[in-house]
Amino acid sequence: MTSPAKFKKDKEIIAEYDTQVKEIRAQLTEQMKCLDQQCELRVQLLQDLQDFFRKKAEIEMDYSRNLEKLAERFLAKTCSTKDQQFKKDQNVLSPVNCWNLLLNQVKRESRDHTTLSDIYLNNIIPRFVQVSEDSGRLFKKVMKTYHMYNADSISAQSKLKEAEKQEEKQIGKSVKQEDRQTPRSPDSTANVRIEEKHVRRSSVKKIEKMKEKRQAKYTENKLKAIKARNEYLLALEATNASVFKYYIHDLSDLIDQCCDLGYHASLNRALRTFLSAELNLEQSKHEGLDAIENAVENLDATSDKQRLMEMYNNVFCPPMKFEFQPHMGDMASQLCAQQPVQSELLQRCQQLQSRLSTLKIENEEVKKTMEATLQTIQDIVTVEDFDVSDCFQYSNSMESVKSTVSETFMSKPSIAKRRANQQETEQFYFTVRECYGF
């Protein structure tokens, strides 16, 4: 035989529901703590971003001012009245053109960094402030929504308890009524009537009325119990549906539409403003550097030498030939090859031709030596040691990886050795020139 079903008492049922409700409340509280912490982290991140860009704006402004002072210092020397015409003429030379472009580039960078500082202060930082304010305001709305749901939950819980009490009360009354009144069959009633013939007719009618009254009371209580149970089941279903809707739909929507609404999009716009400013700064710098690079590529010693000689033609043009100045009426202005000086002139001519042949051979050897020496000097001064791209390669630790050029070519021993070789070669070159009159 199966064991009889174990019925729970009123207190046991209420205690079980109370435990379940407390668990849900505890979970909701943890949810709010999690969202609160997330909001605090976001606000702190936005505050750090504001502090970062505020400090960066100060650095950019200081850098801009220093660049402006640097450019003005040398531009003032360039624009001084002393030797102004000379400097104006010198502007056409390629090295001076590079110098002027370099100063203009510094001024351009100064203006660009001022603009960058202004963008940080008056554009990017206010964006972060707005995002922070929006996050706080939306979180407060989430809290308000939470309080509303919590109030609904408490109300539903109260209704549930009330329905349980009504059901238990009505069922209890019905059970007691059934215990007090047991319906009898018509035969039993007839037997009773036969046995109780001696009872007065009025007593019989009174008992029948009492029976009908109790039967009606029983039916009424039974109906109330059914209605109470229905209310209880409906309240239970509504509570479960409300909880399910909150966890499956409302919770995700609350986070998406309130906590996250606009946060990532606004942060995206603010950081893209930073990227736009930096990329445009880089583009502006590249434009100026392209102009300087073009001027550097046009550095031409031959063209500059030609320009210099053309500008100062009266300084570099050949002087007038020395004219023969006759003395005391001597009008002869050509060599006289008559006797007795003819043989002497012929002998001297032969000596000069022999000497010229010897000098030609010597000069050819000296020329080869000087060309080789000059080529060595050219190789020293034109070595391609300007690529420092390796210095800007970074490892995972963000430390700059030193280039081979920096470690070897630009090291102090290497520089000293190259300078010594260059000076020694130059000294030899100029000594040969002096000795042989080149």
SEFI-697542 format. One record per residue (C-alpha): residue number from 1; x, y, z. Coordinates in steps of 0.05 Angstrom, whole numbers. Layout:
@resi:NUM&u:X&v:Y&w:Z
...
! end
This chain:
@resi:1&u:0&v:0&w:0
@resi:2&u:22&v:69&w:-15
@resi:3&u:37&v:114&w:44
@resi:4&u:-15&v:169&w:56
@resi:5&u:4&v:237&w:26
@resi:6&u:37&v:283&w:75
@resi:7&u:1&v:350&w:79
@resi:8&u:40&v:413&w:95
@resi:9&u:15&v:459&w:148
@resi:10&u:1&v:533&w:138
@resi:11&u:65&v:556&w:171
@resi:12&u:107&v:508&w:131
@resi:13&u:78&v:533&w:65
@resi:14&u:87&v:606&w:84
@resi:15&u:158&v:594&w:109
@resi:16&u:176&v:560&w:43
@resi:17&u:150&v:618&w:2
@resi:18&u:185&v:668&w:48
@resi:19&u:251&v:632&w:37
@resi:20&u:243&v:634&w:-38
@resi:21&u:224&v:708&w:-38
@resi:22&u:284&v:725&w:6
@resi:23&u:330&v:689&w:-44
@resi:24&u:301&v:730&w:-101
@resi:25&u:308&v:794&w:-62
@resi:26&u:380&v:777&w:-45
@resi:27&u:394&v:764&w:-119
@resi:28&u:362&v:830&w:-139
@resi:29&u:405&v:866&w:-87
@resi:30&u:468&v:833&w:-115
@resi:31&u:446&v:855&w:-185
@resi:32&u:440&v:927&w:-162
@resi:33&u:508&v:923&w:-128
@resi:34&u:539&v:897&w:-192
@resi:35&u:507&v:951&w:-234
@resi:36&u:527&v:1003&w:-182
@resi:37&u:599&v:980&w:-184
@resi:38&u:598&v:980&w:-260
@resi:39&u:571&v:1052&w:-260
@resi:40&u:626&v:1073&w:-211
@resi:41&u:680&v:1042&w:-254
@resi:42&u:653&v:1077&w:-316
@resi:43&u:650&v:1144&w:-280
@resi:44&u:721&v:1134&w:-254
@resi:45&u:746&v:1115&w:-323
@resi:46&u:714&v:1178&w:-352
@resi:47&u:745&v:1220&w:-297
@resi:48&u:814&v:1190&w:-312
@resi:49&u:804&v:1206&w:-385
@resi:50&u:787&v:1278&w:-368
@resi:51&u:848&v:1285&w:-324
@resi:52&u:892&v:1253&w:-377
@resi:53&u:869&v:1299&w:-433
@resi:54&u:871&v:1360&w:-388
@resi:55&u:944&v:1346&w:-372
@resi:56&u:959&v:1329&w:-444
@resi:57&u:928&v:1396&w:-465
@resi:58&u:975&v:1432&w:-416
@resi:59&u:1035&v:1395&w:-445
@resi:60&u:1013&v:1410&w:-516
@resi:61&u:1005&v:1484&w:-499
@resi:62&u:1073&v:1487&w:-465
@resi:63&u:1105&v:1452&w:-525
@resi:64&u:1070&v:1501&w:-572
@resi:65&u:1097&v:1561&w:-534
@resi:66&u:1168&v:1533&w:-533
@resi:67&u:1165&v:1520&w:-608
@resi:68&u:1140&v:1591&w:-620
@resi:69&u:1196&v:1620&w:-578
@resi:70&u:1247&v:1578&w:-616
@resi:71&u:1221&v:1601&w:-683
@resi:72&u:1216&v:1674&w:-664
@resi:73&u:1286&v:1674&w:-637
@resi:74&u:1317&v:1655&w:-703
@resi:75&u:1267&v:1691&w:-747
@resi:76&u:1285&v:1755&w:-711
@resi:77&u:1357&v:1745&w:-731
@resi:78&u:1336&v:1731&w:-803
@resi:79&u:1293&v:1794&w:-806
@resi:80&u:1344&v:1841&w:-774
@resi:81&u:1362&v:1903&w:-814
@resi:82&u:1437&v:1888&w:-813
@resi:83&u:1459&v:1859&w:-879
@resi:84&u:1386&v:1852&w:-898
@resi:85&u:1399&v:1858&w:-972
@resi:86&u:1454&v:1805&w:-967
@resi:87&u:1407&v:1758&w:-931
@resi:88&u:1352&v:1772&w:-981
@resi:89&u:1399&v:1752&w:-1037
@resi:90&u:1421&v:1690&w:-999
@resi:91&u:1349&v:1665&w:-995
@resi:92&u:1353&v:1639&w:-1066
@resi:93&u:1407&v:1589&w:-1045
@resi:94&u:1383&v:1519&w:-1030
@resi:95&u:1412&v:1513&w:-959
@resi:96&u:1380&v:1578&w:-938
@resi:97&u:1314&v:1555&w:-968
@resi:98&u:1317&v:1493&w:-925
@resi:99&u:1331&v:1535&w:-864
@resi:100&u:1271&v:1581&w:-878
@resi:101&u:1225&v:1521&w:-889
@resi:102&u:1250&v:1490&w:-824
@resi:103&u:1232&v:1553&w:-785
@resi:104&u:1164&v:1557&w:-819
@resi:105&u:1152&v:1484&w:-802
@resi:106&u:1167&v:1499&w:-729
@resi:107&u:1117&v:1556&w:-730
@resi:108&u:1066&v:1511&w:-763
@resi:109&u:1075&v:1457&w:-711
@resi:110&u:1067&v:1510&w:-657
@resi:111&u:1000&v:1531&w:-685
@resi:112&u:979&v:1459&w:-694
@resi:113&u:995&v:1440&w:-623
@resi:114&u:957&v:1501&w:-598
@resi:115&u:897&v:1477&w:-638
@resi:116&u:906&v:1406&w:-610
@resi:117&u:907&v:1434&w:-539
@resi:118&u:843&v:1473&w:-553
@resi:119&u:808&v:1411&w:-580
@resi:120&u:827&v:1371&w:-518
@resi:121&u:801&v:1425&w:-471
@resi:122&u:739&v:1449&w:-507
@resi:123&u:716&v:1388&w:-547
@resi:124&u:740&v:1321&w:-520
@resi:125&u:737&v:1335&w:-445
@resi:126&u:665&v:1363&w:-448
@resi:127&u:645&v:1300&w:-485
@resi:128&u:671&v:1257&w:-427
@resi:129&u:635&v:1302&w:-377
@resi:130&u:570&v:1293&w:-415
@resi:131&u:578&v:1218&w:-418
@resi:132&u:592&v:1216&w:-343
@resi:133&u:530&v:1257&w:-328
@resi:134&u:487&v:1214&w:-374
@resi:135&u:512&v:1150&w:-341
@resi:136&u:495&v:1175&w:-272
@resi:137&u:427&v:1200&w:-292
@resi:138&u:409&v:1135&w:-328
@resi:139&u:432&v:1094&w:-270
@resi:140&u:386&v:1133&w:-224
@resi:141&u:330&v:1116&w:-271
@resi:142&u:349&v:1043&w:-266
@resi:143&u:346&v:1048&w:-190
@resi:144&u:277&v:1079&w:-196
@resi:145&u:255&v:1022&w:-241
@resi:146&u:284&v:973&w:-192
@resi:147&u:246&v:1004&w:-134
@resi:148&u:182&v:1000&w:-175
@resi:149&u:192&v:927&w:-190
@resi:150&u:210&v:914&w:-118
@resi:151&u:146&v:947&w:-95
@resi:152&u:106&v:905&w:-145
@resi:153&u:141&v:843&w:-119
@resi:154&u:123&v:860&w:-46
@resi:155&u:50&v:873&w:-67
@resi:156&u:47&v:807&w:-105
@resi:157&u:76&v:771&w:-45
@resi:158&u:24&v:801&w:2
@resi:159&u:-32&v:781&w:-45
@resi:160&u:-3&v:712&w:-49
@resi:161&u:-1&v:704&w:26
@resi:162&u:-71&v:731&w:33
@resi:163&u:-97&v:682&w:-19
@resi:164&u:-62&v:624&w:17
@resi:165&u:-94&v:644&w:83
@resi:166&u:-163&v:650&w:53
@resi:167&u:-157&v:582&w:20
@resi:168&u:-133&v:548&w:83
@resi:169&u:-187&v:582&w:124
@resi:170&u:-243&v:562&w:76
@resi:171&u:-217&v:491&w:70
@resi:172&u:-213&v:485&w:145
@resi:173&u:-284&v:508&w:154
@resi:174&u:-308&v:459&w:101
@resi:175&u:-273&v:401&w:134
@resi:176&u:-303&v:418&w:201
@resi:177&u:-372&v:424&w:170
@resi:178&u:-365&v:355&w:138
@resi:179&u:-344&v:325&w:204
@resi:180&u:-404&v:354&w:239
@resi:181&u:-455&v:336&w:186
@resi:182&u:-457&v:268&w:153
@resi:183&u:-510&v:260&w:98
@resi:184&u:-557&v:202&w:109
@resi:185&u:-594&v:159&w:58
@resi:186&u:-671&v:161&w:52
@resi:187&u:-677&v:92&w:84
@resi:188&u:-639&v:113&w:145
@resi:189&u:-683&v:174&w:152
@resi:190&u:-745&v:131&w:148
@resi:191&u:-719&v:85&w:202
@resi:192&u:-705&v:143&w:246
@resi:193&u:-774&v:170&w:235
@resi:194&u:-805&v:103&w:254
@resi:195&u:-762&v:99&w:315
@resi:196&u:-778&v:171&w:335
@resi:197&u:-852&v:169&w:325
@resi:198&u:-860&v:192&w:395
@resi:199&u:-823&v:257&w:380
@resi:200&u:-867&v:314&w:366
@resi:201&u:-877&v:338&w:295
@resi:202&u:-849&v:407&w:312
@resi:203&u:-782&v:378&w:334
@resi:204&u:-776&v:341&w:268
@resi:205&u:-787&v:404&w:228
@resi:206&u:-735&v:440&w:270
@resi:207&u:-683&v:387&w:257
@resi:208&u:-697&v:388&w:182
@resi:209&u:-688&v:463&w:180
@resi:210&u:-623&v:458&w:218
@resi:211&u:-599&v:406&w:169
@resi:212&u:-617&v:448&w:109
@resi:213&u:-582&v:508&w:140
@resi:214&u:-518&v:469&w:153
@resi:215&u:-520&v:439&w:84
@resi:216&u:-526&v:509&w:54
@resi:217&u:-469&v:533&w:99
@resi:218&u:-426&v:476&w:77
@resi:219&u:-440&v:489&w:3
@resi:220&u:-425&v:563&w:13
@resi:221&u:-358&v:549&w:48
@resi:222&u:-339&v:498&w:-4
@resi:223&u:-351&v:549&w:-59
@resi:224&u:-310&v:601&w:-22
@resi:225&u:-253&v:551&w:-15
@resi:226&u:-254&v:536&w:-90
@resi:227&u:-254&v:611&w:-105
@resi:228&u:-197&v:623&w:-56
@resi:229&u:-157&v:566&w:-87
@resi:230&u:-169&v:595&w:-157
@resi:231&u:-146&v:664&w:-133
@resi:232&u:-85&v:632&w:-102
@resi:233&u:-67&v:596&w:-167
@resi:234&u:-78&v:658&w:-208
@resi:235&u:-35&v:700&w:-162
@resi:236&u:19&v:646&w:-164
@resi:237&u:17&v:645&w:-240
@resi:238&u:20&v:721&w:-244
@resi:239&u:80&v:723&w:-196
@resi:240&u:118&v:670&w:-236
@resi:241&u:103&v:706&w:-301
@resi:242&u:127&v:772&w:-272
@resi:243&u:192&v:742&w:-246
@resi:244&u:203&v:705&w:-313
@resi:245&u:191&v:769&w:-353
@resi:246&u:239&v:809&w:-310
@resi:247&u:297&v:759&w:-314
@resi:248&u:288&v:739&w:-387
@resi:249&u:268&v:805&w:-419
@resi:250&u:267&v:865&w:-372
@resi:251&u:335&v:856&w:-340
@resi:252&u:372&v:854&w:-407
@resi:253&u:331&v:912&w:-433
@resi:254&u:346&v:953&w:-371
@resi:255&u:421&v:943&w:-379
@resi:256&u:419&v:957&w:-455
@resi:257&u:371&v:1015&w:-455
@resi:258&u:390&v:1049&w:-389
@resi:259&u:459&v:1030&w:-364
@resi:260&u:491&v:1022&w:-433
@resi:261&u:447&v:1071&w:-471
@resi:262&u:493&v:1118&w:-509
@resi:263&u:554&v:1103&w:-466
@resi:264&u:595&v:1064&w:-517
@resi:265&u:570&v:1107&w:-574
@resi:266&u:588&v:1172&w:-539
@resi:267&u:656&v:1144&w:-517
@resi:268&u:667&v:1122&w:-589
@resi:269&u:653&v:1193&w:-615
@resi:270&u:699&v:1225&w:-563
@resi:271&u:758&v:1179&w:-578
@resi:272&u:746&v:1187&w:-653
@resi:273&u:751&v:1262&w:-643
@resi:274&u:819&v:1249&w:-610
@resi:275&u:840&v:1205&w:-669
@resi:276&u:817&v:1257&w:-719
@resi:277&u:856&v:1312&w:-684
@resi:278&u:920&v:1270&w:-680
@resi:279&u:915&v:1245&w:-751
@resi:280&u:903&v:1315&w:-778
@resi:281&u:962&v:1340&w:-736
@resi:282&u:1004&v:1285&w:-767
@resi:283&u:979&v:1303&w:-836
@resi:284&u:995&v:1376&w:-826
@resi:285&u:1064&v:1357&w:-802
@resi:286&u:1074&v:1311&w:-862
@resi:287&u:1056&v:1368&w:-909
@resi:288&u:1108&v:1413&w:-879
@resi:289&u:1160&v:1357&w:-877
@resi:290&u:1145&v:1341&w:-950
@resi:291&u:1163&v:1413&w:-968
@resi:292&u:1227&v:1407&w:-928
@resi:293&u:1243&v:1340&w:-960
@resi:294&u:1233&v:1369&w:-1029
@resi:295&u:1280&v:1426&w:-1011
@resi:296&u:1332&v:1377&w:-984
@resi:297&u:1328&v:1336&w:-1048
@resi:298&u:1341&v:1401&w:-1087
@resi:299&u:1405&v:1417&w:-1048
@resi:300&u:1454&v:1427&w:-1106
@resi:301&u:1524&v:1454&w:-1095
@resi:302&u:1535&v:1467&w:-1170
@resi:303&u:1471&v:1506&w:-1179
@resi:304&u:1484&v:1546&w:-1115
@resi:305&u:1554&v:1562&w:-1139
@resi:306&u:1527&v:1587&w:-1205
@resi:307&u:1473&v:1629&w:-1171
@resi:308&u:1524&v:1659&w:-1123
@resi:309&u:1570&v:1679&w:-1180
@resi:310&u:1512&v:1708&w:-1219
@resi:311&u:1487&v:1748&w:-1160
@resi:312&u:1556&v:1777&w:-1148
@resi:313&u:1581&v:1779&w:-1219
@resi:314&u:1625&v:1841&w:-1206
@resi:315&u:1660&v:1803&w:-1151
@resi:316&u:1672&v:1737&w:-1186
@resi:317&u:1681&v:1760&w:-1259
@resi:318&u:1753&v:1755&w:-1288
@resi:319&u:1792&v:1820&w:-1280
@resi:320&u:1817&v:1861&w:-1340
@resi:321&u:1881&v:1838&w:-1374
@resi:322&u:1945&v:1874&w:-1358
@resi:323&u:1961&v:1919&w:-1416
@resi:324&u:2031&v:1934&w:-1442
@resi:325&u:2051&v:2002&w:-1418
@resi:326&u:2104&v:2032&w:-1467
@resi:327&u:2161&v:2069&w:-1435
@resi:328&u:2190&v:2133&w:-1463
@resi:329&u:2158&v:2125&w:-1532
@resi:330&u:2173&v:2050&w:-1540
@resi:331&u:2114&v:2027&w:-1583
@resi:332&u:2134&v:1954&w:-1594
@resi:333&u:2083&v:1908&w:-1559
@resi:334&u:2102&v:1839&w:-1588
@resi:335&u:2160&v:1791&w:-1579
@resi:336&u:2220&v:1805&w:-1622
@resi:337&u:2249&v:1740&w:-1653
@resi:338&u:2305&v:1772&w:-1693
@resi:339&u:2379&v:1759&w:-1683
@resi:340&u:2414&v:1758&w:-1637
@resi:341&u:2355&v:1738&w:-1590
@resi:342&u:2324&v:1687&w:-1637
@resi:343&u:2370&v:1629&w:-1617
@resi:344&u:2359&v:1645&w:-1544
@resi:345&u:2283&v:1645&w:-1552
@resi:346&u:2285&v:1578&w:-1589
@resi:347&u:2327&v:1547&w:-1535
@resi:348&u:2281&v:1574&w:-1481
@resi:349&u:2221&v:1548&w:-1519
@resi:350&u:2250&v:1478&w:-1522
@resi:351&u:2265&v:1479&w:-1447
@resi:352&u:2194&v:1501&w:-1433
@resi:353&u:2164&v:1446&w:-1476
@resi:354&u:2207&v:1394&w:-1441
@resi:355&u:2187&v:1421&w:-1373
@resi:356&u:2113&v:1422&w:-1393
@resi:357&u:2116&v:1349&w:-1415
@resi:358&u:2147&v:1330&w:-1348
@resi:359&u:2096&v:1372&w:-1309
@resi:360&u:2039&v:1342&w:-1350
@resi:361&u:2059&v:1272&w:-1329
@resi:362&u:2067&v:1294&w:-1257
@resi:363&u:2001&v:1330&w:-1258
@resi:364&u:1965&v:1269&w:-1285
@resi:365&u:1991&v:1228&w:-1227
@resi:366&u:1975&v:1282&w:-1176
@resi:367&u:1906&v:1291&w:-1207
@resi:368&u:1891&v:1217&w:-1199
@resi:369&u:1914&v:1220&w:-1126
@resi:370&u:1872&v:1282&w:-1112
@resi:371&u:1811&v:1252&w:-1146
@resi:372&u:1817&v:1189&w:-1104
@resi:373&u:1827&v:1230&w:-1041
@resi:374&u:1768&v:1275&w:-1058
@resi:375&u:1725&v:1213&w:-1071
@resi:376&u:1745&v:1186&w:-1003
@resi:377&u:1723&v:1252&w:-971
@resi:378&u:1658&v:1250&w:-1010
@resi:379&u:1645&v:1179&w:-987
@resi:380&u:1656&v:1201&w:-915
@resi:381&u:1610&v:1262&w:-918
@resi:382&u:1556&v:1228&w:-959
@resi:383&u:1549&v:1163&w:-920
@resi:384&u:1475&v:1146&w:-911
@resi:385&u:1472&v:1147&w:-836
@resi:386&u:1407&v:1186&w:-831
@resi:387&u:1357&v:1129&w:-826
@resi:388&u:1337&v:1122&w:-752
@resi:389&u:1272&v:1084&w:-764
@resi:390&u:1297&v:1026&w:-721
@resi:391&u:1299&v:1072&w:-661
@resi:392&u:1223&v:1077&w:-665
@resi:393&u:1211&v:1002&w:-665
@resi:394&u:1180&v:979&w:-599
@resi:395&u:1178&v:912&w:-565
@resi:396&u:1120&v:884&w:-525
@resi:397&u:1147&v:921&w:-464
@resi:398&u:1140&v:987&w:-502
@resi:399&u:1215&v:999&w:-495
@resi:400&u:1249&v:1027&w:-557
@resi:401&u:1293&v:978&w:-593
@resi:402&u:1359&v:1012&w:-606
@resi:403&u:1381&v:1008&w:-679
@resi:404&u:1447&v:981&w:-703
@resi:405&u:1463&v:1049&w:-730
@resi:406&u:1453&v:1082&w:-663
@resi:407&u:1494&v:1030&w:-627
@resi:408&u:1553&v:1028&w:-675
@resi:409&u:1555&v:1086&w:-725
@resi:410&u:1533&v:1140&w:-676
@resi:411&u:1573&v:1114&w:-617
@resi:412&u:1626&v:1161&w:-590
@resi:413&u:1686&v:1117&w:-609
@resi:414&u:1659&v:1108&w:-679
@resi:415&u:1647&v:1183&w:-687
@resi:416&u:1716&v:1200&w:-662
@resi:417&u:1749&v:1150&w:-709
@resi:418&u:1710&v:1175&w:-770
@resi:419&u:1725&v:1247&w:-753
@resi:420&u:1799&v:1232&w:-746
@resi:421&u:1800&v:1195&w:-814
@resi:422&u:1763&v:1252&w:-847
@resi:423&u:1809&v:1306&w:-820
@resi:424&u:1871&v:1266&w:-839
@resi:425&u:1844&v:1256&w:-909
@resi:426&u:1827&v:1330&w:-915
@resi:427&u:1896&v:1350&w:-891
@resi:428&u:1929&v:1306&w:-943
@resi:429&u:1884&v:1333&w:-998
@resi:430&u:1899&v:1406&w:-983
@resi:431&u:1973&v:1392&w:-974
@resi:432&u:1976&v:1363&w:-1044
@resi:433&u:1938&v:1423&w:-1072
@resi:434&u:1986&v:1471&w:-1039
@resi:435&u:2048&v:1433&w:-1061
@resi:436&u:2027&v:1428&w:-1133
@resi:437&u:1991&v:1493&w:-1139
@resi:438&u:1921&v:1466&w:-1151
! end
